[in-house]
Amino acid sequence: MEERDPLTQAVIGAAIEVHKHMGPGLLESVHQACLECELRLRGVEFQSQVKLPLIYKGQKLDDYFVLDFYFPSKLVVELKAVEKVLGVHEAQLLTNMKLSKCPVGLLLNFNVPVLKDGMKRFVL
């Protein structure tokens, strides 16, 4: 039996609360702002819209990639508000996990009637 990760559980609980109050059909940015508020209310420390440097073949480029929610060395959370989660969305999260060296990732799609149907957890 897999041991539950308290941080992942806290984020999922906060996301469910946001979805319960706001529902589907809103922009990703609305869910981002509400989830930030809910995590603060719950005392969960996080970083949002984190810009991490883009390094290619040892060269730091002028560009960067953005993580919706970042819990350094622990968890990356990618938010979506789409009709259907596609493979490209999963690949985006997996790449962000690899580049940020985070072993666990959550993909949360808020555009579903029940949030548990829009959640997927990944482990590297």
PyMOL commands that set and color helices and strands:
alter all, ss='L'
color gray80, all
select helices_A, chain A and resi 6-22+28-41+87-100+115-118
alter helices_A, ss='H'
color red, helices_A
select strands_A, chain A and resi 47-56+59-71+75-80+104-109+119-123
alter strands_A, ss='S'
color yellow, strands_A
deselect
rebuild
show_as cartoon
